[in-house]
Amino acid sequence: MKYFDKILIANRGEIAIRAMRACRELGIDTVAIYSEPDSNALHVKYADEAFNVGEAHPSKSYLNKERICDVARKTGAEAIHPGYGFLAENAGFAKLVEEEGLTFIGPSWKTIEALGSKIGSKRMMREAGVPVLPGTPEGVTDVEEAKKVAAEIGYPVIVKASAGGGGIGMHIVESEEELEEALDKSMRIAQSAFGDPTIFVEKYLMKPRHIEVQVLADAKGHTIHLYDRECSIQRRHQKLLEEAPSPIMTPALREQMTASAIAAAKAANYTNAGTVEFLYSNGNYYFMEVNTRLQVEHTVTEFVTGIDIVKQQIAIAAGEDLAMDQEDVGIRGHAIECRINAEDPLNNFAADPGKIVRYRSPGGPGIRVDSGIHMGYTIPAHYDSMISKLCALGSDREEAIQRMRRAIYEYVILGVKTTLPLHYAIMHNAHFIAGDTHTHFLQEEHIATSLRRYLHEEEARMQTLAASLRQGKHVAAITAAVEVYLRKNTK
């Protein structure tokens, strides 16, 4: 079914292409937007139309709400898909889209606004009976009040910005002596980053797991879940690797957690696709937040459920009822996603923008690559460092790990440092193989020694690999060809 004639994709890179692919399959024309450095980006070439919306800085291009809506009007686009990041969770943008007579492919601006406040959303969840971490029920600006709450719930505690995300403004506090300084820092950072100095204090869990539930809801309130994802392996509070389902999930825990996710969605009058995130520790789980957009890691859920989440988003936005009930959704196999970033894992994940001089993606059974780059493309320094999302599907978790090892072994990216060696090290880590992970996994497992070995082996192969690739023709950006470039000890 063709739900719209034309959709503008208000994003860039791999997620823009992901949305455009769904549109192409549905027979919907697409409009791309781009900044000046992105004029030769793959998403610009893939779309049916493309328009420059400004300079490199996001505030002058991908965050320029009025300019984006102007392009939508002039091109005759009926709807806007925001992807993730940039304006995807901006209530003001969703409201503007609605006021312009366009359709925002996502939840309503009122829902985005309500769930965008960590304090407000936690209050909503308490009222809905969803487990929430002990902490301050409202915002805090008074040091003595914060000390009183911290003493009641016990140290360590964590100070967070109410309007924040991505770890910005977070501070872990081990004792009362550290609290005042942490509050001051968090409020200053929150004001600078989000324009809102409101912060809150809650209990800090030492080694929690990050588990989330994907939900879909139509305008009539019919809400279902697409099961769970594990997202515990992170750097600087940002995910690096995700898998579905969670390796620790039991039928009883899943029933409880998915019921809480449905309750959370209904409490917020949620429509479209969303993700309810929880922290899990010592047999208990606690609400963290709702991501009111398509998640980066939606790919693993699509792999194990067979449901195209982007197509579902478009259908719901067009006013369609969900075409499935909960009993129609099941899990088949196990999927893992590795985020391949242009970063140096041995240098505190410092971004390494630059030109991709050689590129060849892996293929074979159970492999999916979502990418927005091509050989010769220069990764700009102005945006997120993600190169691609590498996904592996297996009949079970063991096979998914085996396939991911193979896919990483085949993946060729030359010209910038990447997280590929890190992911290869993780795939061989005994704790990861056993499913024993948590949000501090990278710091506590100390895999730097094996990581250095993989990096050295990669460097030893680079000259030979580069020479062999120069002899051939240019390699397409999204290809299923296989080229061995790394000889690693897999024992």
C-alpha positions as CSV (number, residue, x, y, z in Angstrom):
1,M,0.0,0.0,0.0
2,K,1.2,3.5,-0.8
3,Y,0.6,5.6,2.3
4,F,2.1,8.8,1.0
5,D,3.3,10.1,-2.4
6,K,6.4,11.8,-1.1
7,I,8.3,11.9,2.2
8,L,11.1,14.2,3.2
9,I,13.8,12.5,5.3
10,A,15.2,15.0,7.8
11,N,18.4,13.3,8.4
12,R,21.7,12.1,6.9
13,G,23.9,9.0,6.5
14,E,22.8,5.4,7.0
15,I,19.5,6.2,8.8
16,A,18.4,8.5,5.9
17,I,19.1,5.6,3.5
18,R,17.3,3.2,5.8
19,A,14.2,5.3,5.7
20,M,14.5,5.8,1.9
21,R,14.8,2.1,1.3
22,A,11.4,1.5,3.1
23,C,9.9,4.3,1.0
24,R,11.2,2.9,-2.2
25,E,9.7,-0.5,-1.4
26,L,6.4,1.2,-0.7
27,G,6.5,3.2,-3.9
28,I,7.0,6.5,-2.1
29,D,9.2,9.2,-3.5
30,T,11.8,10.7,-1.2
31,V,13.4,14.1,-0.6
32,A,16.8,14.3,0.9
33,I,18.3,17.3,2.7
34,Y,22.0,17.9,3.1
35,S,24.6,20.4,4.4
36,E,27.4,21.7,2.3
37,P,29.9,19.0,3.4
38,D,27.4,16.3,2.6
39,S,26.8,17.3,-1.0
40,N,28.3,14.1,-2.3
41,A,26.9,11.9,0.5
42,L,25.2,8.6,-0.5
43,H,21.8,9.6,0.9
44,V,21.8,12.6,-1.4
45,K,22.4,10.4,-4.4
46,Y,19.9,7.8,-3.3
47,A,16.9,10.1,-2.9
48,D,14.6,11.1,-5.7
49,E,15.3,14.8,-4.9
50,A,17.9,16.5,-2.7
51,F,18.2,20.0,-1.4
52,N,20.9,21.9,0.4
53,V,19.7,23.3,3.7
54,G,22.7,25.1,4.9
55,E,26.3,25.2,6.2
56,A,28.2,22.4,8.0
57,H,27.2,23.3,11.5
58,P,24.0,21.4,12.4
59,S,22.3,24.5,13.7
60,K,22.5,25.9,10.2
61,S,21.4,22.8,8.4
62,Y,20.1,19.6,9.9
63,L,18.6,21.5,12.9
64,N,17.2,24.3,10.9
65,K,13.5,23.5,11.5
66,E,12.0,26.3,9.4
67,R,14.3,25.6,6.4
68,I,13.5,21.9,6.4
69,C,9.7,22.5,6.5
70,D,10.1,25.1,3.7
71,V,11.8,22.4,1.6
72,A,9.0,20.0,2.4
73,R,6.4,22.5,1.3
74,K,8.2,23.4,-1.9
75,T,8.7,19.8,-3.0
76,G,5.2,18.7,-2.2
77,A,6.2,16.3,0.5
78,E,3.3,15.2,2.7
79,A,5.3,13.8,5.6
80,I,8.7,14.1,7.3
81,H,10.6,11.2,8.8
82,P,13.1,12.5,11.3
83,G,15.3,9.4,11.6
84,Y,17.2,9.5,14.9
85,G,19.3,12.3,16.4
86,F,19.1,15.9,15.2
87,L,15.3,16.8,15.4
88,A,13.9,13.3,15.9
89,E,12.9,14.0,19.6
90,N,12.4,17.8,19.3
91,A,8.8,18.6,20.3
92,G,9.0,22.0,18.7
93,F,9.9,20.5,15.4
94,A,7.1,18.0,15.5
95,K,4.7,20.7,16.4
96,L,5.9,22.9,13.6
97,V,5.5,20.1,11.1
98,E,1.9,19.6,12.3
99,E,1.2,23.4,12.1
100,E,2.5,23.3,8.5
101,G,-0.1,20.8,7.6
102,L,2.4,18.0,7.2
103,T,2.6,14.6,8.9
104,F,5.4,13.9,11.5
105,I,6.4,10.3,11.3
106,G,6.6,9.7,15.0
107,P,4.6,10.3,18.2
108,S,2.8,13.6,18.8
109,W,4.7,16.6,19.8
110,K,2.8,16.6,23.2
111,T,4.0,13.0,23.9
112,I,7.6,14.0,22.9
113,E,7.4,17.0,25.2
114,A,6.0,15.0,28.1
115,L,8.5,12.2,27.8
116,G,11.4,14.5,27.1
117,S,11.5,15.5,30.8
118,K,13.2,12.8,32.8
119,I,11.6,14.1,36.0
120,G,8.2,14.4,34.4
121,S,8.4,11.0,32.7
122,K,9.4,9.3,35.9
123,R,6.5,10.8,37.7
124,M,4.2,9.6,34.9
125,M,5.7,6.1,35.3
126,R,5.3,6.0,39.0
127,E,1.6,6.8,38.6
128,A,1.3,4.0,36.0
129,G,2.9,1.5,38.3
130,V,6.1,1.1,36.3
131,P,9.2,0.5,38.6
132,V,11.4,3.6,38.9
133,L,14.8,4.0,40.7
134,P,14.7,5.7,44.1
135,G,15.6,9.3,43.9
136,T,14.3,12.9,43.9
137,P,10.7,13.0,42.6
138,E,11.2,16.5,41.3
139,G,14.0,18.7,40.1
140,V,16.7,19.8,42.6
141,T,18.6,23.0,42.9
142,D,19.1,23.0,46.7
143,V,22.2,21.2,48.0
144,E,20.7,20.4,51.4
145,E,17.7,18.8,49.8
146,A,19.9,16.8,47.6
147,K,22.0,15.7,50.5
148,K,18.9,14.6,52.4
149,V,17.6,12.5,49.5
150,A,21.1,10.9,48.9
151,A,21.4,10.0,52.5
152,E,18.0,8.3,52.4
153,I,18.6,6.2,49.3
154,G,22.3,5.6,50.1
155,Y,25.5,6.3,48.2
156,P,26.6,6.0,45.4
157,V,24.1,8.3,43.6
158,I,24.1,9.7,40.2
159,V,23.3,13.4,39.3
160,K,21.6,13.8,35.9
161,A,20.2,16.6,33.7
162,S,16.5,16.4,33.4
163,A,16.5,17.4,29.7
164,G,19.6,15.6,28.9
165,G,20.8,12.4,27.1
166,G,23.9,10.6,26.0
167,G,25.5,10.9,29.4
168,I,25.8,14.7,29.1
169,G,25.7,16.3,32.6
170,M,25.9,13.0,34.4
171,H,28.1,12.7,37.5
172,I,28.5,9.7,39.8
173,V,28.8,10.7,43.5
174,E,30.4,8.3,46.0
175,S,30.0,10.4,49.1
176,E,28.3,13.5,50.6
177,E,31.5,15.5,50.3
178,E,31.4,15.2,46.5
179,L,27.7,16.0,46.1
180,E,27.8,19.9,46.1
181,E,30.5,20.1,43.4
182,A,28.7,17.5,41.3
183,L,25.4,19.4,41.5
184,D,27.1,22.6,40.4
185,K,28.8,21.0,37.5
186,S,25.7,19.2,36.3
187,M,23.5,22.3,36.5
188,R,26.1,24.4,34.5
189,I,26.4,21.7,31.8
190,A,22.7,21.2,31.6
191,Q,22.1,24.9,31.1
192,S,24.8,25.1,28.4
193,A,23.8,21.9,26.5
194,F,20.0,21.9,26.9
195,G,19.0,25.4,28.0
196,D,17.6,23.9,31.2
197,P,19.6,23.7,34.4
198,T,17.1,21.3,36.1
199,I,18.8,18.2,37.5
200,F,17.8,15.2,39.6
201,V,19.4,12.7,41.9
202,E,18.8,9.0,41.9
203,K,20.3,5.7,43.2
204,Y,23.4,4.6,41.2
205,L,23.5,1.0,40.3
206,M,27.1,-0.4,40.2
207,K,26.9,-2.9,37.4
208,P,23.5,-2.7,35.8
209,R,22.4,-4.1,32.5
210,H,20.7,-1.9,29.9
211,I,17.7,-3.7,28.5
212,E,15.0,-2.1,26.4
213,V,11.7,-3.0,24.8
214,Q,10.5,-2.0,21.4
215,V,6.9,-1.0,21.2
216,L,4.5,-0.1,18.4
217,A,1.2,1.7,18.9
218,D,-1.5,3.0,16.6
219,A,-3.8,6.0,17.0
220,K,-6.6,3.8,18.4
221,G,-4.4,2.8,21.4
222,H,-3.6,-0.7,20.1
223,T,-0.1,-1.3,21.5
224,I,2.2,-4.2,21.2
225,H,5.8,-5.0,21.9
226,L,8.5,-6.5,19.6
227,Y,10.4,-8.0,22.5
228,D,13.6,-7.0,24.2
229,R,17.1,-5.9,23.3
230,E,20.3,-5.9,25.3
231,C,22.4,-2.7,25.0
232,S,24.8,-3.0,28.0
233,I,28.1,-2.6,26.1
234,Q,28.7,1.2,25.9
235,R,31.4,3.8,25.9
236,R,30.7,7.2,27.5
237,H,27.1,6.2,28.2
238,Q,26.6,5.6,24.4
239,K,25.8,2.1,23.0
240,L,28.4,0.3,20.9
241,L,26.9,-3.2,20.6
242,E,23.3,-4.4,20.9
243,E,21.6,-7.8,20.6
244,A,18.1,-9.3,20.5
245,P,16.9,-10.9,22.6
246,S,18.7,-10.2,25.9
247,P,20.8,-13.2,26.8
248,I,19.6,-13.1,30.4
249,M,15.9,-12.9,29.6
250,T,13.6,-15.5,31.2
251,P,9.9,-16.0,30.3
252,A,8.9,-14.5,33.7
253,L,11.1,-11.5,33.4
254,R,10.1,-10.8,29.8
255,E,6.4,-11.0,30.8
256,Q,7.0,-8.4,33.6
257,M,9.2,-6.1,31.6
258,T,7.1,-6.0,28.4
259,A,4.0,-5.4,30.5
260,S,5.7,-2.4,32.0
261,A,6.7,-1.2,28.6
262,I,3.2,-1.4,27.3
263,A,2.0,0.4,30.5
264,A,4.5,3.1,29.9
265,A,3.4,3.6,26.3
266,K,-0.2,3.8,27.3
267,A,0.4,6.2,30.1
268,A,2.0,8.6,27.6
269,N,-0.8,8.1,25.0
270,Y,2.0,6.9,22.7
271,T,1.6,6.4,19.0
272,N,4.1,5.1,16.4
273,A,7.4,3.3,17.2
274,G,9.2,3.9,20.5
275,T,11.6,2.2,22.9
276,V,11.2,1.9,26.7
277,E,14.6,1.6,28.3
278,F,15.2,-0.1,31.7
279,L,18.2,-0.7,34.0
280,Y,18.4,-4.3,35.3
281,S,20.3,-5.3,38.5
282,N,20.1,-8.1,41.0
283,G,16.7,-9.4,39.7
284,N,15.1,-6.0,39.6
285,Y,14.4,-3.6,36.7
286,Y,13.8,0.1,36.7
287,F,12.4,2.5,34.1
288,M,15.0,4.8,32.7
289,E,13.4,6.7,29.7
290,V,11.4,6.4,26.5
291,N,13.1,7.1,23.3
292,T,10.4,8.7,21.2
293,R,11.9,7.8,17.8
294,L,13.4,5.0,15.7
295,Q,16.4,3.5,17.6
296,V,19.8,3.0,16.0
297,E,19.5,-0.7,17.0
298,H,16.1,-1.3,15.5
299,T,17.9,-3.6,13.0
300,V,18.3,-6.5,15.5
301,T,14.6,-6.4,16.3
302,E,13.8,-6.5,12.6
303,F,16.1,-9.4,12.2
304,V,14.5,-11.6,14.9
305,T,10.9,-10.6,14.4
306,G,10.8,-10.2,10.6
307,I,8.9,-6.9,11.1
308,D,10.0,-3.8,9.1
309,I,9.7,-1.1,11.8
310,V,10.2,1.8,9.4
311,K,7.3,0.6,7.3
312,Q,5.2,0.3,10.4
313,Q,6.1,3.9,11.3
314,I,5.0,5.1,8.0
315,A,1.7,3.1,8.0
316,I,0.8,4.3,11.6
317,A,1.6,7.9,10.6
318,A,-0.8,7.6,7.7
319,G,-3.5,6.6,10.1
320,E,-3.5,2.9,9.6
321,D,-4.3,0.5,12.4
322,L,-1.6,-2.0,13.4
323,A,-1.9,-5.0,11.1
324,M,-0.9,-7.4,13.8
325,D,-1.7,-8.5,17.4
326,Q,0.7,-9.5,20.1
327,E,0.3,-13.2,19.4
328,D,1.3,-12.6,15.8
329,V,4.8,-11.5,16.9
330,G,7.5,-14.0,17.7
331,I,11.3,-14.3,18.0
332,R,13.3,-16.3,15.5
333,G,17.0,-16.7,16.3
334,H,19.4,-14.2,17.8
335,A,20.8,-11.0,16.3
336,I,23.8,-8.8,17.2
337,E,24.6,-5.3,16.0
338,C,28.1,-3.7,16.1
339,R,28.3,0.0,15.6
340,I,31.3,0.6,13.3
341,N,32.5,4.1,14.2
342,A,35.4,6.2,12.8
343,E,37.0,6.2,16.3
344,D,40.3,5.2,17.9
345,P,39.4,2.7,20.7
346,L,42.9,3.0,22.1
347,N,42.6,6.8,22.4
348,N,39.5,7.1,24.5
349,F,37.4,6.6,21.3
350,A,38.6,9.9,19.8
351,A,36.8,10.5,16.5
352,D,39.0,10.0,13.4
353,P,37.3,11.7,10.5
354,G,38.9,11.4,7.1
355,K,38.7,9.9,3.6
356,I,37.7,6.3,3.0
357,V,40.4,5.1,0.6
358,R,39.3,1.5,0.4
359,Y,35.9,0.0,1.4
360,R,34.4,-3.4,1.0
361,S,31.5,-4.7,3.2
362,P,31.0,-8.3,4.3
363,G,28.2,-10.6,3.1
364,G,27.0,-14.1,3.3
365,P,24.3,-15.8,5.3
366,G,22.8,-13.8,8.1
367,I,24.7,-10.6,7.5
368,R,23.2,-7.1,7.2
369,V,25.1,-3.8,6.7
370,D,23.4,-0.4,7.0
371,S,25.9,2.2,5.8
372,G,25.9,5.6,4.4
373,I,29.4,5.8,3.0
374,H,31.3,4.7,-0.1
375,M,34.9,4.4,-1.2
376,G,36.3,7.9,-1.6
377,Y,33.8,9.5,0.7
378,T,35.2,11.8,3.4
379,I,33.7,11.4,6.8
380,P,33.1,15.0,8.0
381,A,34.2,16.1,11.5
382,H,30.9,17.9,12.1
383,Y,28.7,15.0,12.8
384,D,28.4,11.6,14.5
385,S,31.3,9.3,13.8
386,M,29.2,6.2,12.8
387,I,30.3,4.6,9.5
388,S,27.9,1.7,9.5
389,K,25.9,-0.8,11.5
390,L,27.0,-4.4,11.1
391,C,24.4,-7.0,12.0
392,A,24.5,-10.8,12.2
393,L,21.6,-13.2,12.6
394,G,22.0,-16.8,13.8
395,S,19.7,-19.6,14.7
396,D,20.9,-19.0,18.3
397,R,23.4,-16.7,20.0
398,E,26.3,-18.9,19.4
399,E,25.8,-18.9,15.7
400,A,25.2,-15.1,15.7
401,I,28.6,-14.6,17.4
402,Q,30.3,-16.9,14.9
403,R,28.8,-15.0,12.0
404,M,29.7,-11.6,13.5
405,R,33.3,-12.8,13.9
406,R,33.3,-13.8,10.2
407,A,31.7,-10.5,9.1
408,I,34.3,-8.4,11.0
409,Y,37.1,-10.6,9.5
410,E,35.7,-9.7,6.0
411,Y,35.0,-6.0,6.5
412,V,37.5,-3.7,4.8
413,I,37.7,0.0,5.8
414,L,40.9,1.8,5.1
415,G,41.8,5.4,5.6
416,V,40.4,6.0,9.1
417,K,40.7,4.2,12.4
418,T,37.6,2.2,13.3
419,T,36.0,0.2,16.1
420,L,36.2,-3.0,14.1
421,P,39.2,-4.5,16.1
422,L,37.3,-3.6,19.4
423,H,34.3,-5.5,18.2
424,Y,36.4,-8.5,17.2
425,A,38.0,-8.5,20.7
426,I,34.5,-8.4,22.2
427,M,33.4,-11.3,20.1
428,H,36.2,-13.4,21.6
429,N,35.8,-12.3,25.2
430,A,34.8,-15.1,27.5
431,H,32.5,-12.9,29.6
432,F,30.7,-11.7,26.5
433,I,30.4,-15.2,25.1
434,A,28.8,-16.2,28.4
435,G,26.4,-13.3,28.2
436,D,27.9,-11.7,31.3
437,T,27.9,-8.0,30.4
438,H,27.0,-4.7,32.1
439,T,27.3,-1.0,31.3
440,H,30.9,-0.8,32.5
441,F,32.0,-3.9,30.6
442,L,34.7,-2.1,28.5
443,Q,36.3,-0.5,31.6
444,E,36.2,-3.6,33.8
445,E,37.0,-6.4,31.4
446,H,40.3,-4.7,30.4
447,I,40.4,-6.0,26.8
448,A,43.0,-3.5,25.8
449,T,45.7,-6.1,25.6
450,S,43.9,-8.2,23.1
451,L,42.7,-5.1,21.3
452,R,46.3,-4.0,20.7
453,R,47.1,-7.4,19.3
454,Y,44.3,-7.2,16.8
455,L,45.3,-3.7,15.8
456,H,48.9,-4.8,15.2
457,E,47.7,-7.7,13.1
458,E,45.5,-5.4,11.1
459,E,48.4,-3.0,10.5
460,A,50.6,-5.9,9.3
461,R,48.0,-6.8,6.6
462,M,47.2,-3.3,5.4
463,Q,49.9,-2.8,2.8
464,T,49.2,-6.1,1.1
465,L,45.5,-5.5,1.3
466,A,45.7,-2.0,-0.1
467,A,47.9,-3.2,-3.0
468,S,45.4,-5.9,-3.9
469,L,42.4,-3.5,-3.8
470,R,44.2,-1.0,-6.1
471,Q,44.5,-3.5,-8.8
472,G,40.7,-3.9,-9.1
473,K,38.0,-1.5,-10.1
474,H,36.3,0.8,-7.6
475,V,34.2,-1.1,-5.1
476,A,30.5,-0.1,-4.6
477,A,29.4,1.3,-1.3
478,I,27.0,-1.4,-0.4
479,T,28.3,-4.7,-1.7
480,A,28.1,-8.3,-0.7
481,A,31.6,-9.1,-1.9
482,V,34.0,-10.8,0.5
483,E,37.7,-10.0,0.9
484,V,39.9,-11.4,3.7
485,Y,42.0,-8.6,5.1
486,L,42.8,-9.7,8.6
487,R,44.4,-12.8,9.9
488,K,43.5,-13.1,13.5
489,N,44.1,-15.8,16.1
490,T,40.6,-17.0,16.9
491,K,41.6,-19.5,19.5
